[in-house]
């Protein structure tokens, strides 16, 4: 037998352990010539399978197990594409199944595809197989005759032999019935794992999804569904059957077309080409950018050059499509980012309004974005405000048609923790124990480990596994399963457009939210000629949109971000102080510290900071700062590179600089220089070697010494590893600057918007509220009569949002607002409870509203309201039932201040009316400094009152215990260090969540730190 006819890969979720690369590698070891992939109702793996087969010199057969609707019942069949048309038919069938109500294709519709597919009865749940097992052979024969009549010689019966008694009987009867109807019989092994010992993994996954358990006596029904070689198969089936199988495999000949583009066409006026239309738009756009002034020659030449390349590569329609949906967003009150990635280096994008960065002003290169020598799809990713992104996707879908627009599938992998939990539950390991074990498995970044690696390296983890006999037994299965995809999801940003109907180019499915998704993931979409565009939702743009609305609503200023000054003194002063909380990409402690040293004075500085603050180039930061302030001499690798590197003080930071260096030194075109950049960054060794020879040869021709050329090429190789895209750095630097400008100049509108967008995050709310106080902005308590769904501006202050209160959902909030608007403000608590009875206000929500202080304006304390809630609700019920309108006399309760503050924090996520530490400070007679002011006391002794957030004990070089702490008061957080001698004295006081008074000395190296010298409990002070 030359190959295998029936293989289920990992994309038949929970039905196989086979990764496609592993499959092809194993098939090569077994000297197989052909493999057929037959995943269940999907073709997710088709392109990956094709690529892997070609890599291992194996013929790929494209198939699928598909569900067919027969007499209102669903039965599986096996389908195989005979030729190119069959492959396209298979995609349509796959799409029909996944998009239909029954999740199956009707038999009558399947008949339409009879010419170019092989159709096999070969699944144990198939209609023929079921009838035979029920001993209804006359019925089975009737259906075999029907399928033979419909599909002629393209219909086969397929048998398997997994050493199962039932199967032996079934095979004999199927062969007999096939003979009666003159239908050919072929054979497969229904492969679901690569090796016999892997069988249990499939059983465990199946048990998991069905909520079943297995015990220690469990044995797999069969372990024969592994990839068998030709000899093993020859022992199971007659020679004629194997010949039929081989003949079928030989007759399937499909190559997935990867050299065709299915680009959509932008709808144009009559007698106008896309090239001319794009050119005219660009000319108008360029004039608009210069607002009637004369356009410099350099811009005209650059525009001509870009338009020529775009036309030559066939991307005119692409730019028109992007221009159109960006224009839609901008004319429908949807914030659009100034640019993202290399697209900001295109003048065409700039004059069309797709981006908002002048590429000539910032020395950005078109060739970094689009390169005729590196043929690939253009890639313009657009940021939209995240709460309106879907409006843009909807617009594009409606404009080009649902059949031409889809989103992209992604796969959620089990991963080690989920694999351990899912399979562990099947063998009755308790969930708490599995959760405890999962804490030993690192899953982030470079520290990520597999279950096997953790088992072999962690004694504690291995001990817990070894205590559970069944868990130890299934460990090899967990090792297999953790690598597998578990289910599908939708790519967060990717949208696909096609000139042809999508189901003719790619199989389709429905995502978790019923969105139409391509079954090929983002890695393979471009290879089949489809256009992928990223519509990214950026929360910061939503914040900007809300800030601008606040400014217009409350301050009467219509602000256009495109016209704000880019040299605002107040903005750069704020950035230089490290006051970057809430500013896009600049708010981490490291970035704050960098900005304090860098003292930025331009968008270029912000872009450089973004580019430098990464693991590779971070070592260049001190040199960049020292050179900026003339504390270190600016040196260049060669004097001829001064113009290229002057803006970054002789330091290579950007990919565009690398390209310009190659152009200057070796005479490369920028297009070739971009290929060099890509080759060196991706370590494409063969290409790098040939490019190096060309580089040195070109440099010698231009009169440079060989050693100079080799030195500069070495720099290119070094910096290509972490050279940053300047277009992206400048574009995102501009978003950061815009937010900083709004914060510096309109702090009230800034904090109102950012708190409204972060109202579900207690940590962020606390930070922003503490910071707002620095700008003399008070956060007023929430009010049942005056609070809205956002943080509302009230005479220079902000009113806390009702929706930011715990247990107040959207439905409850809308009910309150509707009642307020319809029947006026609430007079008191009795009026509120009686009017809101039966209107989505639960007792839990009512208690949260009280604890949050929304009823404080009515004059009764919160403890009294909560203690009398039963009386109040009873009164409200009687009033609504029989009209009694005499409120009860309430029992007045004395309030405990600390209890009130804790309940307030529980309801609001923050201490709002007063922080407990501020309350304690009032009772302490000694002077206590606010954490927010500690930066003014560097190298001085201080006394602070802190609630300890973190205490991390370590061992110093001498083997003694010391610790690092982090604590906070009502004004902010501070980190500190407690050396061993001090720690020994106060270790019993240094515990998480304790409130302590600390005396020490402020230190500042890379960041502010408190060296602890003395610790006291608050009651000792």
Secondary structure, DSSP 8 states (H G I E B T S, - for coil): --EEEEE--TTSTTS----HHHHHHHHHHTT--EEEE--BT--TTHHHHHHHHHHTT-EEEEEEEEEEEETTEEEEEEEEE-SHHHHHHHHHHHHHHHHSSSSSEEHHHHGGGTTSEEEEE--TTSHHHHHHHTT-HHHHHHHHHHHHHHHGGGEEEEE--SS-HHHHHHHHHHHHHHHHHT-EEEE---B-BSSGGGHHHHHHHHHHHTT----TT---S----B---HHHHHTTS-HHHHHHHHHHHHH-------S----------TT--HHHHHHHHHHHHHHHHTTTS---HHHHHHHHHHHHHHHHTT-HHHHHHHHHHHHHHHTTT--B-S--GGGGG-HHHHHHTS----TTTTT--GGGT--TTS-------EEEETTTHHHHHHHHHHHH-GGGEEEEEEEEE-HHHHHHHHHHHHTT--HHHHHHHHTT---SGGG---HHHHHHH-HHHHHHHHT-HHHHHTHHHHHHHTTSEEEEEEEEEEEEE-SS-GGGTS-EEE-TTS-EEESS-HHHHGGGT-EEEEEEEEHHHHHHHHHHHHHHHHH-----GGGS-TT-HHHHHHHHTT--TTSTT--SHHHHHHHHHH---SHHHHHHHHHHSSTTGGGGHHHHHHHHTTSS----SSGGGHHHHGGGTT---BHHHHHHHHHHHH---HHHHHHHHHHHHTT-HHHHHHHHHHHHHHHHHTT--HHHHHHHHHHHHHHHTT-B-HHHHHHHHHHHHHHHHHHHH-HHHHHHHHHHHTTT-HHHHHHHHHHHHHTT--EE---TTT--SS-EEETTEEE--STTSTT--HHHHHHHHHHHHHH----SHHHHHHHHTTSS--HHHHHHHHHHTTTGGGS--HHHHHHTHHHHHHHHHHHHHH--------------HHHHHHHHHHHHSS--S--HHHHHHHH--S----GGGGGG-BTSEEEEEEEEEEEEEEE-TTS-EEEEEEEEETTEEEEEEE-HHHHHHHTTT--TT-EEEEEEEEEESSSEEEEEEEEEEGGG-
